[in-house]
Amino acid sequence: MEREYLRDRTLEGHESARNRGKTIGGAGVTDDSMPMALHLRDQEMSLRDITKRLVITTGAKKGRHPSPATVMRMLREHEEQTVTVSAP
């Protein structure tokens, strides 16, 4: 019961922050870095090497490198979108 109460309060806090214009979560990698990430992946570079070459261009983390998890998610989502579009 305590866990549910904590979860509800956390979700209320997130909603309140969004209403004030705050963003929840880390900075995303923008679409302008997608071609570079795809090019580096096609060269069979490791995920860590790809993240070292990408830079976040907007937001509070501007100028920093994205995490490997962010890049992996970005590439996976791109792949899922291409499969969905090309499927009959």
A tleap script that builds the chain and sets N, CA, C and O, in Angstrom:
source leaprc.protein.ff14SB
mol = sequence {
  NMET GLU ARG GLU TYR LEU ARG ASP ARG THR
  LEU GLU GLY HIE GLU SER ALA ARG ASN ARG
  GLY LYS THR ILE GLY GLY ALA GLY VAL THR
  ASP ASP SER MET PRO MET ALA LEU HIE LEU
  ARG ASP GLN GLU MET SER LEU ARG ASP ILE
  THR LYS ARG LEU VAL ILE THR THR GLY ALA
  LYS LYS GLY ARG HIE PRO SER PRO ALA THR
  VAL MET ARG MET LEU ARG GLU HIE GLU GLU
  GLN THR VAL THR VAL SER ALA CPRO
}
set mol.1.N position { 0.820 -1.181 0.000 }
set mol.1.CA position { 0.000 0.000 0.000 }
set mol.1.C position { 0.884 1.273 0.000 }
set mol.1.O position { 0.583 2.247 -0.690 }
set mol.2.N position { 1.947 1.240 0.767 }
set mol.2.CA position { 2.853 2.377 0.824 }
set mol.2.C position { 3.506 2.622 -0.543 }
set mol.2.O position { 3.702 3.768 -0.947 }
set mol.3.N position { 3.834 1.552 -1.236 }
set mol.3.CA position { 4.452 1.663 -2.560 }
set mol.3.C position { 3.498 2.345 -3.539 }
set mol.3.O position { 3.916 3.193 -4.328 }
set mol.4.N position { 2.225 1.978 -3.489 }
set mol.4.CA position { 1.236 2.598 -4.372 }
set mol.4.C position { 1.094 4.086 -4.068 }
set mol.4.O position { 0.970 4.901 -4.983 }
set mol.5.N position { 1.113 4.439 -2.784 }
set mol.5.CA position { 1.009 5.838 -2.391 }
set mol.5.C position { 2.203 6.624 -2.925 }
set mol.5.O position { 2.037 7.720 -3.460 }
set mol.6.N position { 3.393 6.071 -2.784 }
set mol.6.CA position { 4.603 6.729 -3.278 }
set mol.6.C position { 4.555 6.905 -4.795 }
set mol.6.O position { 4.920 7.957 -5.321 }
set mol.7.N position { 4.100 5.864 -5.486 }
set mol.7.CA position { 3.989 5.931 -6.947 }
set mol.7.C position { 3.002 7.021 -7.367 }
set mol.7.O position { 3.283 7.798 -8.280 }
set mol.8.N position { 1.844 7.078 -6.700 }
set mol.8.CA position { 0.838 8.084 -7.032 }
set mol.8.C position { 1.372 9.498 -6.815 }
set mol.8.O position { 1.141 10.384 -7.639 }
set mol.9.N position { 2.079 9.710 -5.718 }
set mol.9.CA position { 2.638 11.025 -5.429 }
set mol.9.C position { 3.699 11.406 -6.464 }
set mol.9.O position { 3.788 12.565 -6.871 }
set mol.10.N position { 4.497 10.432 -6.883 }
set mol.10.CA position { 5.523 10.697 -7.898 }
set mol.10.C position { 4.874 11.088 -9.222 }
set mol.10.O position { 5.299 12.045 -9.870 }
set mol.11.N position { 3.849 10.345 -9.618 }
set mol.11.CA position { 3.157 10.662 -10.869 }
set mol.11.C position { 2.486 12.032 -10.808 }
set mol.11.O position { 2.474 12.761 -11.799 }
set mol.12.N position { 1.933 12.382 -9.660 }
set mol.12.CA position { 1.340 13.710 -9.492 }
set mol.12.C position { 2.407 14.796 -9.622 }
set mol.12.O position { 2.169 15.841 -10.229 }
set mol.13.N position { 3.570 14.546 -9.057 }
set mol.13.CA position { 4.669 15.505 -9.173 }
set mol.13.C position { 5.120 15.677 -10.607 }
set mol.13.O position { 5.396 16.796 -11.039 }
set mol.14.N position { 5.198 14.583 -11.352 }
set mol.14.CA position { 5.578 14.658 -12.773 }
set mol.14.C position { 4.546 15.462 -13.555 }
set mol.14.O position { 4.897 16.299 -14.387 }
set mol.15.N position { 3.273 15.200 -13.281 }
set mol.15.CA position { 2.210 15.916 -13.991 }
set mol.15.C position { 2.263 17.412 -13.665 }
set mol.15.O position { 2.099 18.254 -14.548 }
set mol.16.N position { 2.490 17.728 -12.402 }
set mol.16.CA position { 2.596 19.121 -11.987 }
set mol.16.C position { 3.782 19.805 -12.683 }
set mol.16.O position { 3.670 20.949 -13.122 }
set mol.17.N position { 4.895 19.112 -12.778 }
set mol.17.CA position { 6.073 19.673 -13.441 }
set mol.17.C position { 5.808 19.901 -14.928 }
set mol.17.O position { 6.206 20.926 -15.481 }
set mol.18.N position { 5.138 18.951 -15.570 }
set mol.18.CA position { 4.815 19.111 -16.998 }
set mol.18.C position { 3.900 20.315 -17.206 }
set mol.18.O position { 4.059 21.063 -18.171 }
set mol.19.N position { 2.931 20.500 -16.289 }
set mol.19.CA position { 2.022 21.641 -16.394 }
set mol.19.C position { 2.764 22.961 -16.256 }
set mol.19.O position { 2.324 23.972 -16.804 }
set mol.20.N position { 3.870 22.975 -15.543 }
set mol.20.CA position { 4.689 24.176 -15.389 }
set mol.20.C position { 5.691 24.325 -16.532 }
set mol.20.O position { 6.463 25.283 -16.556 }
set mol.21.N position { 5.684 23.381 -17.484 }
set mol.21.CA position { 6.572 23.483 -18.644 }
set mol.21.C position { 7.886 22.763 -18.493 }
set mol.21.O position { 8.768 22.919 -19.338 }
set mol.22.N position { 8.049 21.980 -17.447 }
set mol.22.CA position { 9.287 21.225 -17.246 }
set mol.22.C position { 9.220 19.928 -18.042 }
set mol.22.O position { 8.137 19.408 -18.310 }
set mol.23.N position { 10.378 19.415 -18.415 }
set mol.23.CA position { 10.430 18.133 -19.102 }
set mol.23.C position { 10.929 17.074 -18.126 }
set mol.23.O position { 11.788 17.330 -17.282 }
set mol.24.N position { 10.374 15.898 -18.265 }
set mol.24.CA position { 10.738 14.777 -17.412 }
set mol.24.C position { 11.623 13.842 -18.229 }
set mol.24.O position { 11.300 13.521 -19.373 }
set mol.25.N position { 12.724 13.411 -17.654 }
set mol.25.CA position { 13.617 12.490 -18.344 }
set mol.25.C position { 14.804 13.202 -18.953 }
set mol.25.O position { 14.921 14.427 -18.898 }
set mol.26.N position { 15.669 12.416 -19.525 }
set mol.26.CA position { 16.885 12.960 -20.107 }
set mol.26.C position { 16.660 13.572 -21.471 }
set mol.26.O position { 15.583 13.452 -22.056 }
set mol.27.N position { 17.678 14.220 -21.960 }
set mol.27.CA position { 17.606 14.849 -23.270 }
set mol.27.C position { 17.615 13.788 -24.360 }
set mol.27.O position { 18.366 12.815 -24.292 }
set mol.28.N position { 16.799 13.981 -25.330 }
set mol.28.CA position { 16.764 13.061 -26.452 }
set mol.28.C position { 17.765 13.464 -27.511 }
set mol.28.O position { 18.237 14.601 -27.534 }
set mol.29.N position { 18.077 12.559 -28.360 }
set mol.29.CA position { 18.969 12.855 -29.468 }
set mol.29.C position { 18.084 13.322 -30.617 }
set mol.29.O position { 17.121 12.646 -30.979 }
set mol.30.N position { 18.405 14.462 -31.181 }
set mol.30.CA position { 17.558 15.059 -32.208 }
set mol.30.C position { 17.693 14.318 -33.535 }
set mol.30.O position { 18.614 13.531 -33.750 }
set mol.31.N position { 16.740 14.603 -34.407 }
set mol.31.CA position { 16.727 13.945 -35.715 }
set mol.31.C position { 17.923 14.321 -36.580 }
set mol.31.O position { 18.287 13.568 -37.482 }
set mol.32.N position { 18.539 15.465 -36.323 }
set mol.32.CA position { 19.676 15.861 -37.158 }
set mol.32.C position { 20.915 15.003 -36.894 }
set mol.32.O position { 21.833 14.986 -37.714 }
set mol.33.N position { 20.956 14.298 -35.775 }
set mol.33.CA position { 22.090 13.409 -35.510 }
set mol.33.C position { 21.814 11.973 -35.959 }
set mol.33.O position { 22.701 11.121 -35.903 }
set mol.34.N position { 20.594 11.710 -36.400 }
set mol.34.CA position { 20.239 10.357 -36.843 }
set mol.34.C position { 21.062 9.909 -38.058 }
set mol.34.O position { 21.565 8.786 -38.048 }
set mol.35.N position { 21.223 10.730 -39.099 }
set mol.35.CA position { 22.038 10.274 -40.236 }
set mol.35.C position { 23.467 9.921 -39.838 }
set mol.35.O position { 24.037 8.955 -40.345 }
set mol.36.N position { 24.042 10.704 -38.932 }
set mol.36.CA position { 25.405 10.426 -38.471 }
set mol.36.C position { 25.440 9.100 -37.715 }
set mol.36.O position { 26.350 8.297 -37.919 }
set mol.37.N position { 24.468 8.868 -36.854 }
set mol.37.CA position { 24.419 7.621 -36.087 }
set mol.37.C position { 24.256 6.422 -37.023 }
set mol.37.O position { 24.904 5.392 -36.834 }
set mol.38.N position { 23.400 6.552 -38.021 }
set mol.38.CA position { 23.206 5.459 -38.984 }
set mol.38.C position { 24.479 5.208 -39.788 }
set mol.38.O position { 24.842 4.058 -40.038 }
set mol.39.N position { 25.151 6.275 -40.189 }
set mol.39.CA position { 26.398 6.140 -40.947 }
set mol.39.C position { 27.460 5.415 -40.117 }
set mol.39.O position { 28.139 4.516 -40.612 }
set mol.40.N position { 27.594 5.812 -38.860 }
set mol.40.CA position { 28.583 5.178 -37.988 }
set mol.40.C position { 28.233 3.721 -37.710 }
set mol.40.O position { 29.120 2.873 -37.613 }
set mol.41.N position { 26.935 3.431 -37.581 }
set mol.41.CA position { 26.521 2.042 -37.370 }
set mol.41.C position { 26.827 1.203 -38.609 }
set mol.41.O position { 27.236 0.048 -38.490 }
set mol.42.N position { 26.632 1.777 -39.799 }
set mol.42.CA position { 26.937 1.057 -41.037 }
set mol.42.C position { 28.428 0.770 -41.172 }
set mol.42.O position { 28.820 -0.177 -41.854 }
set mol.43.N position { 29.258 1.580 -40.527 }
set mol.43.CA position { 30.700 1.336 -40.519 }
set mol.43.C position { 31.092 0.344 -39.438 }
set mol.43.O position { 32.276 0.122 -39.183 }
set mol.44.N position { 30.088 -0.252 -38.803 }
set mol.44.CA position { 30.261 -1.274 -37.763 }
set mol.44.C position { 31.045 -0.760 -36.563 }
set mol.44.O position { 31.854 -1.484 -35.983 }
set mol.45.N position { 30.801 0.485 -36.196 }
set mol.45.CA position { 31.407 1.035 -34.991 }
set mol.45.C position { 30.620 0.555 -33.776 }
set mol.45.O position { 29.425 0.273 -33.871 }
set mol.46.N position { 31.289 0.469 -32.653 }
set mol.46.CA position { 30.613 0.042 -31.431 }
set mol.46.C position { 29.686 1.155 -30.948 }
set mol.46.O position { 29.833 2.318 -31.325 }
set mol.47.N position { 28.749 0.779 -30.124 }
set mol.47.CA position { 27.787 1.734 -29.594 }
set mol.47.C position { 28.484 2.831 -28.789 }
set mol.47.O position { 28.110 4.001 -28.877 }
set mol.48.N position { 29.475 2.461 -28.022 }
set mol.48.CA position { 30.218 3.465 -27.239 }
set mol.48.C position { 30.975 4.439 -28.139 }
set mol.48.O position { 31.041 5.632 -27.843 }
set mol.49.N position { 31.541 3.944 -29.222 }
set mol.49.CA position { 32.245 4.837 -30.148 }
set mol.49.C position { 31.271 5.791 -30.837 }
set mol.49.O position { 31.593 6.953 -31.084 }
set mol.50.N position { 30.073 5.284 -31.145 }
set mol.50.CA position { 29.060 6.140 -31.765 }
set mol.50.C position { 28.671 7.258 -30.809 }
set mol.50.O position { 28.560 8.414 -31.220 }
set mol.51.N position { 28.461 6.926 -29.532 }
set mol.51.CA position { 28.051 7.952 -28.569 }
set mol.51.C position { 29.137 8.995 -28.359 }
set mol.51.O position { 28.831 10.153 -28.074 }
set mol.52.N position { 30.386 8.611 -28.494 }
set mol.52.CA position { 31.480 9.575 -28.326 }
set mol.52.C position { 31.503 10.595 -29.463 }
set mol.52.O position { 32.023 11.699 -29.296 }
set mol.53.N position { 30.944 10.233 -30.613 }
set mol.53.CA position { 30.973 11.129 -31.762 }
set mol.53.C position { 29.710 11.972 -31.895 }
set mol.53.O position { 29.703 12.966 -32.620 }
set mol.54.N position { 28.635 11.580 -31.196 }
set mol.54.CA position { 27.402 12.360 -31.245 }
set mol.54.C position { 27.401 13.384 -30.118 }
set mol.54.O position { 27.980 13.152 -29.057 }
set mol.55.N position { 26.749 14.517 -30.355 }
set mol.55.CA position { 26.662 15.584 -29.360 }
set mol.55.C position { 25.214 16.060 -29.290 }
set mol.55.O position { 24.564 16.239 -30.320 }
set mol.56.N position { 24.717 16.261 -28.080 }
set mol.56.CA position { 23.371 16.793 -27.887 }
set mol.56.C position { 23.409 18.276 -28.227 }
set mol.56.O position { 24.250 19.015 -27.715 }
set mol.57.N position { 22.489 18.713 -29.099 }
set mol.57.CA position { 22.549 20.085 -29.612 }
set mol.57.C position { 21.582 21.037 -28.927 }
set mol.57.O position { 21.699 22.249 -29.108 }
set mol.58.N position { 20.627 20.534 -28.144 }
set mol.58.CA position { 19.663 21.413 -27.493 }
set mol.58.C position { 19.427 20.968 -26.058 }
set mol.58.O position { 19.787 19.856 -25.671 }
set mol.59.N position { 18.823 21.842 -25.282 }
set mol.59.CA position { 18.414 21.490 -23.935 }
set mol.59.C position { 19.493 21.710 -22.895 }
set mol.59.O position { 20.540 22.297 -23.168 }
set mol.60.N position { 19.211 21.223 -21.691 }
set mol.60.CA position { 20.114 21.430 -20.559 }
set mol.60.C position { 21.432 20.681 -20.733 }
set mol.60.O position { 22.451 21.078 -20.168 }
set mol.61.N position { 21.418 19.612 -21.505 }
set mol.61.CA position { 22.642 18.826 -21.705 }
set mol.61.C position { 23.335 19.153 -23.025 }
set mol.61.O position { 24.083 18.337 -23.564 }
set mol.62.N position { 23.082 20.339 -23.530 }
set mol.62.CA position { 23.687 20.778 -24.786 }
set mol.62.C position { 25.205 20.687 -24.704 }
set mol.62.O position { 25.812 21.129 -23.729 }
set mol.63.N position { 25.808 20.111 -25.734 }
set mol.63.CA position { 27.247 19.995 -25.794 }
set mol.63.C position { 27.788 18.702 -25.200 }
set mol.63.O position { 28.978 18.415 -25.333 }
set mol.64.N position { 26.941 17.920 -24.551 }
set mol.64.CA position { 27.375 16.666 -23.953 }
set mol.64.C position { 27.035 15.504 -24.883 }
set mol.64.O position { 26.275 15.662 -25.838 }
set mol.65.N position { 27.596 14.359 -24.596 }
set mol.65.CA position { 27.346 13.164 -25.394 }
set mol.65.C position { 26.146 12.405 -24.818 }
set mol.65.O position { 25.966 12.360 -23.601 }
set mol.66.N position { 25.328 11.809 -25.690 }
set mol.66.CA position { 24.205 11.014 -25.192 }
set mol.66.C position { 24.710 9.703 -24.600 }
set mol.66.O position { 25.837 9.285 -24.867 }
set mol.67.N position { 23.878 9.067 -23.805 }
set mol.67.CA position { 24.257 7.781 -23.226 }
set mol.67.C position { 24.119 6.687 -24.284 }
set mol.67.O position { 23.367 6.853 -25.244 }
set mol.68.N position { 24.828 5.581 -24.124 }
set mol.68.CA position { 24.679 4.472 -25.066 }
set mol.68.C position { 23.238 3.963 -25.131 }
set mol.68.O position { 22.766 3.569 -26.197 }
set mol.69.N position { 22.535 3.971 -23.988 }
set mol.69.CA position { 21.140 3.509 -23.970 }
set mol.69.C position { 20.263 4.411 -24.834 }
set mol.69.O position { 19.364 3.927 -25.521 }
set mol.70.N position { 20.517 5.712 -24.804 }
set mol.70.CA position { 19.735 6.658 -25.608 }
set mol.70.C position { 19.968 6.413 -27.093 }
set mol.70.O position { 19.024 6.410 -27.882 }
set mol.71.N position { 21.206 6.211 -27.465 }
set mol.71.CA position { 21.522 5.976 -28.879 }
set mol.71.C position { 20.941 4.637 -29.329 }
set mol.71.O position { 20.408 4.532 -30.434 }
set mol.72.N position { 21.040 3.620 -28.483 }
set mol.72.CA position { 20.496 2.314 -28.834 }
set mol.72.C position { 18.983 2.412 -29.030 }
set mol.72.O position { 18.444 1.842 -29.979 }
set mol.73.N position { 18.297 3.129 -28.142 }
set mol.73.CA position { 16.856 3.297 -28.260 }
set mol.73.C position { 16.502 4.070 -29.528 }
set mol.73.O position { 15.549 3.724 -30.226 }
set mol.74.N position { 17.272 5.115 -29.820 }
set mol.74.CA position { 17.035 5.926 -31.003 }
set mol.74.C position { 17.169 5.088 -32.279 }
set mol.74.O position { 16.341 5.191 -33.183 }
set mol.75.N position { 18.205 4.267 -32.345 }
set mol.75.CA position { 18.421 3.420 -33.523 }
set mol.75.C position { 17.335 2.355 -33.638 }
set mol.75.O position { 16.867 2.054 -34.736 }
set mol.76.N position { 16.937 1.784 -32.500 }
set mol.76.CA position { 15.888 0.769 -32.518 }
set mol.76.C position { 14.559 1.359 -32.981 }
set mol.76.O position { 13.859 0.744 -33.785 }
set mol.77.N position { 14.201 2.552 -32.478 }
set mol.77.CA position { 12.958 3.200 -32.887 }
set mol.77.C position { 12.972 3.544 -34.367 }
set mol.77.O position { 11.957 3.410 -35.050 }
set mol.78.N position { 14.125 3.990 -34.865 }
set mol.78.CA position { 14.246 4.290 -36.296 }
set mol.78.C position { 14.038 3.024 -37.124 }
set mol.78.O position { 13.354 3.041 -38.147 }
set mol.79.N position { 14.637 1.931 -36.667 }
set mol.79.CA position { 14.505 0.656 -37.368 }
set mol.79.C position { 13.056 0.180 -37.370 }
set mol.79.O position { 12.568 -0.317 -38.385 }
set mol.80.N position { 12.368 0.328 -36.245 }
set mol.80.CA position { 10.964 -0.078 -36.161 }
set mol.80.C position { 10.092 0.763 -37.086 }
set mol.80.O position { 9.160 0.244 -37.700 }
set mol.81.N position { 10.388 2.062 -37.191 }
set mol.81.CA position { 9.616 2.931 -38.076 }
set mol.81.C position { 9.830 2.575 -39.530 }
set mol.81.O position { 8.886 2.602 -40.320 }
set mol.82.N position { 11.058 2.240 -39.898 }
set mol.82.CA position { 11.331 1.877 -41.293 }
set mol.82.C position { 10.674 0.558 -41.648 }
set mol.82.O position { 10.193 0.390 -42.769 }
set mol.83.N position { 10.645 -0.382 -40.714 }
set mol.83.CA position { 9.993 -1.669 -40.975 }
set mol.83.C position { 8.492 -1.458 -41.112 }
set mol.83.O position { 7.864 -2.077 -41.972 }
set mol.84.N position { 7.901 -0.599 -40.288 }
set mol.84.CA position { 6.471 -0.332 -40.338 }
set mol.84.C position { 6.091 0.356 -41.640 }
set mol.84.O position { 5.063 0.029 -42.233 }
set mol.85.N position { 6.900 1.301 -42.089 }
set mol.85.CA position { 6.610 2.034 -43.320 }
set mol.85.C position { 6.762 1.138 -44.532 }
set mol.85.O position { 5.957 1.223 -45.459 }
set mol.86.N position { 7.776 0.276 -44.550 }
set mol.86.CA position { 8.020 -0.557 -45.731 }
set mol.86.C position { 7.153 -1.814 -45.756 }
set mol.86.O position { 7.085 -2.486 -46.786 }
set mol.87.N position { 6.492 -2.147 -44.656 }
set mol.87.CA position { 5.622 -3.324 -44.637 }
set mol.87.C position { 4.347 -3.053 -45.427 }
set mol.87.O position { 3.772 -1.968 -45.330 }
set mol.88.N position { 3.902 -4.041 -46.211 }
set mol.88.CA position { 2.680 -3.815 -47.011 }
set mol.88.C position { 1.433 -3.835 -46.185 }
set mol.88.O position { 0.336 -3.661 -46.717 }
savepdb mol mol.pdb
quit
